[in-house]
Amino acid sequence: MREKVVAATVRALERAETTLPEWVLHRIRDAAARESNPLARHHLQFMLENVKIAGEDRLPLCQDTGLPIFHVQMGRELILDFDLAEAVAEGVRLATRSIPLRPNAVDPQTRRNSGDNTGPGMPCIIWDYVHGRKLRLTAFPKGAGSENMSLVGMLNPADDPFDFIVRTVAERAANACPPLFLGIGMGGSFDLAARLAKHALLKMDGRIEDAEEQELLRRINDLGIGPMGLGGDTTALGLRIERAFCHTASLPVAINFQCWANRSATEVIL
């Protein structure tokens, strides 16, 4: 079983690094078809060509192959006789050599590079426990360009969270390789808002945004920042909001930026 987890980790990372989910490609194609700005349309077409070449040659889509982030859905009835996190870490070490991946994991102070994308806190695993005996692993490599633009704001309860989101995107989007996907966490505590935002990105599977999300998406696209920040109709390709109750005196809002290359791949092990 441990060997299956290690192999599944390598497969999920290879697919995530070299291809995009079909729903993401559909959003880019749709944006290219609707784009009125010729330069923006060319950039969207270049993105699709980039994905095609990467898939044909089994090469990473981007030189920033990201930090190894995983979403693990594990059945409550599943009993394992090995350290699942360490098995995933072994898969990351193997994938770093075989794909290959750029070694991105460094000590936050000394900047010493582990050389294999593992180390304290790496790989980052987001756990969800579900009914039954299922084990499902999703690779979600996250590059620094978009992650560096992410933000948690501790707002006044009287503030408008959507105004805050639009202002933040206006200030930061051009540096995050747009058009963007945005995971938004609203409520909870300081740390829960950030986790909600990451979870929102992970659960963004091509579903149609609800009415409130569509209006926020319209406001963001009306900014005109466009692909690669050079102008156009499409600043964001999609967003999702997740909420939690918060303290009566608080309004935490987190925005997790994701670039156009919204990479992920899932392996079902059990």
Salt bridges, closest charged atoms under 4 A:
GLU14 OE2 - ARG58 NE 3.95
GLU17 OE1 - ARG263 NH1 3.22
GLU22 OE2 - ARG29 NH1 2.84
ASP30 OD2 - ARG34 NE 2.92
GLU56 OE2 - LYS52 NZ 2.88
ASP64 OD1 - ARG102 NH2 3.30
GLU86 OE2 - ARG93 NH2 2.46
GLU90 OE1 - ARG2 NH1 2.74
ASP128 OD2 - HIS71 NE2 2.82
ASP128 OD2 - HIS199 NE2 2.72
GLU147 OE1 - LYS142 NZ 2.74
GLU147 OE2 - LYS198 NZ 2.87
ASP163 OD1 - ARG219 NH2 2.78
ASP191 OD2 - ARG195 NH2 3.04
GLU209 OE2 - ARG27 NH1 2.98
GLU212 OE1 - ARG243 NH2 2.53
GLU213 OE1 - ARG207 NH2 2.92
GLU215 OE2 - ARG218 NH2 2.57
ASP222 OD2 - ARG218 NH1 2.49
GLU242 OE1 - HIS199 ND1 3.57
GLU242 OE2 - LYS203 NZ 3.37
GLU242 OE2 - ARG240 NE 3.86
GLU267 OE1 - ARG11 NH2 2.96
GLU267 OE2 - ARG15 NH1 2.81
